Amino acid sequence: CGFCVLSGWATSFAQAVVLTPEEKQWVEAHPAIQLGSDAYCEPLEFIDEMGVHKGMTADYVALLKERLNLNLVSSPVLPWRVVLEKAQSRDLDVLTCAASTPQREQYLKFTKPYLNCPIVVFARWDATPLTDLNNLMDVPVGVVNGYAHHELLERDFPQLNLQPVGSVQEGLEKLIAGEIDAYVGFLIVADHVIRQNKWHNIKIAGGTPYSFSLRMGVRSDWPELVDILNKGIDSVTPEDHARISKTWLTVEYEEGLSSEVIWMIFLWILGIGIL
């Protein structure tokens, strides 16, 4: 899929996960590890109506649980901003899918990346093509409250009129309704929402400077767990990546999406992935 590059391509065969005696002792001393997940970020991750963690991230978590013998307890349904607050207060131990930012690094330590996803700008079909985020200075721009690119947009483009929303679905609904003129978000997630709702009046207006390497964020006083999780991530094979990708990223592109933009982003991320 051109929307999301799976990390870890260098691993060519299944690797046995060998923990040191100290790491095994740490695992035994922590019988339950509380996860924090985004309940509304399908297909990356979501919490279904039965309270079950699903999506690409959930499949990786299942692999790590099995290979590392960890008891990883799924997150309740919470707004992402609340998930971050609970991680900061250490009511949650691990964020299952997060980008590293300066603010988050104050209370989290991050694993190796296992997914790479670009951030793009969506607009209504009749909008002028976007060449630079500075072109959005005079219009309201939607972004999910607490997402990593929300933090970076506030830092790098303080003149933007950012309008925080609670979810990708809400942001795109506001875009269609004319309450905002642009929405900035994960290409893979927004595309999924657009296709599910059969919206034909939204297009990719342009790219952004951001493409996130998604990782697991671990409470900063548990560095041992970072090393353990990294061993699990190293054990993920290309076959594992391909299976997860096939399960969640089988997409049919709407006619309204710009194939030129999609291929530009795909080739750019592919180059980064190969490097």
N, C-alpha and C positions, 0 to 999 in steps of 0.2 A: 504494500500500500504506500502511496506517495505522501500520505498525511502524517506518518509517524514512523520513525526509524528505530528499530529494535537494537539496543546495545548488546555487546557481548559476542559479536560475530567471530572473534578470534578463537573462541572455544569450539573445538571441532569434535569433541567426544565427551561422553558423560564422565564427570569427575566425582570420585568418592569424596564426600565431605568429611574430613578428619579434623576433629576438635582436639585441642590440647587438654590435658587433665584439668588445668585451671578453667578452661572454657566450659568443660563438662560440669565442673563444680558450680560455675556461675549459673548455668542453665538449671541445674537442680535446685539452686537457691532462689530461683525466680519462677515459680510454678505457673504464674499467669501474667501475661504481658498484654496490656490494654492498648488496642489499636485505635487510631483516629483516622477516619476516611471521609472523603467527600461524598455525601449521599446523593448528589445530583450532578454527576460528571460522567454520565454514560457516553461512550463505551469504556472510557478509562477506568472508572469505578463508580458504583452506585449502591444504594441499599434498597432492596426490593420491598414489596408490600408485606412480605413475611419477615422482614428484618434481617435478611441474608445479604452479606457483602458479595457483590458480583462485579464482573467486568474484567478487563485485562489485569489490573492490579491484583484482584482477588485470586486470579489463577496463579500469579507469581507467588502470592502469599501462601497458597496451598502447597506449592512446590517447596517453599522454605520450611513450612511446618513439618512436612514429611522428612526432608533431608537433614534438618537440624534438630528435630525432636523438640521443637518449641511449642508451647501452648499460647498461640496468638489469638486473643479474644477480640471478636469483631466489635466495631464501633456502633453506638446507637445513632439514630438519625438526628443530626444536629446541623445547623447552618455552619458553613466553613469558617466564618469568623469566630464562632463559638468553639469549634474544634481547635483552632489556633490558640485561643485563650486557655483551653483546658490543657493543651500541650505545654503551654508556658507555665502553668501552675502545677504541672506534673500529675494531673488527674488522668491524663492519657500518656502512654509511654512511647509510642511510635506512630508517626504519620506514615501511612502506607504509600502515598504518592505526593511528593512535594518537591518544589524547586528550592535550591539554596539561595537565600538572599541575605544581605548584611543584617537585617533586623532579625530574621529567624536564626541566624548563626549565634545570636546572643543566648539562646536557650536550647538549641538543637545541634547535634552532630549528624552529619549526613553520610550515607553509604555511597558506594559507587553508583553511577547512573545505570538504569536498566531500560529507560525509554527516552527518546528525544522527540519533542513536539514543537512546531513553530506557532508563533502568535501572529495573527493577521487581523486586518480591519474589514469588517462587514458593513455594507451600506445598502440602501434600497436600490432597486434596479436602475432608476433614472438618475442616480447620483453621478457626479463628475469623478472620473478615475483619480485615485489618490497617488501622489508621487512622494509625499513626505507627511509625517505626523503633524508638522507645523501647519499644514493646510487645514487642520481641524480646530485651530485655536478659537474660532468664533462660533462653534456649534457644540451642543451637548453630546458627550461621548459616554456610552455605557461601558462598565467593566464590573465583573463580579467582585463584590466586597471581600477583601482579604486575599485575593489571588496574588501570586508573586508579581505578575505584570502590573497589578494595581499599585503595589508598592513602588515599582521601578518607574512607572509613568508619573507618579507624584514626584519622584526625585528628579527624573530626567526632563520632564515636560511640565513644569509647574504651572504654565499658562493654560493648560488644557482645562476645559470645563467638564471634569469627570463627574459622572452620575453613577454612584455605586448601586448595584442591583443584587438581589439575593441568589440568583441562579442564571445559568445560560439561557434557559427557557424564558425567564422574565426579561432578560436583556433584549433578546430577539423579538419578543412580543412588543416591547416598547419601541423598538426600531420600526417595526411594521406599522405601529399606531402613530408614528411621527413624534413621539415624546422625546426621542433622541435621534440624532442624525447619523451616528456611527456606533458600532459595537466592536470592542477589541477583545479577542479571546482565542482560546485554543482552536485551531483549524479542525482537528479531528472531532472535537466535542460539538462545536457549533454546526458543523456539517451534518452530524448525526441528528441533531435536533431539527434542522431544516428539512432533512429528508423524511423524518418521522411525521412531521406536520404537513408535508407536501407543499411547502412554501416555495413559490416560484419568483417572488419579487424581491429576493435578497441576493446580493452578489458579493464576491470577494473584491473589495475596492483597492486593496494594496497590502503590502507587507509591513513589518515593523522591524526594529533592530533586535528583537528578542526571539530566541528559540531555546526552550528550556530542556536541560537534561534532568529528567525526573528521577528522584531518588527516594529512599526512605529516610525520614528524619527521626532521630533517636534522642531522647532526653539527654542533655549534656553530661549528666552525672553517671551515665551508663556507657562509657567508651568501649567496654568489653563487648557489648551487644553489637556495636558497629562492626567490630572485627568478625564476629560470628556471622552476622548477616552478609558481610562481604564475601565470606567463604561460600555461603549459599548462592549468592548472585553469580560468583565465578563458576558454579556448577551447572548453571543453566546453559543448555546446549543450543545450537542453531535449530535443532529439531523442536525443542521446547518453544523457542521464540516463534517458529513458523506455525506451530499448532495454535498458540495463543493468538497470533495475528490472524490466522484463517478463521478462528472462532468469532472474533470481534470486529475485524476490519474488512469484511466482505461488503464492499460498497458499490452502489450504482450512482454515478454522478448525474445530478440534475442538469438539464440543458442550460440553465441560467448561470452555472458556475463557469468562470473563465478557464478554459483548458490551458491557456498560455500561462496564467498565474500558477495554476496547479503544477504544471511541469517545471516552471521556474523554481518553485519552492522545493519540489521533489528532488531535482538535480542538485540544488544547493545543499539540502540536508544529506543527500546520498554522499556527496563529497566529504562532508564533515564526518559522517559515519565511517567511511572508508579510512580516513585519516586516524 
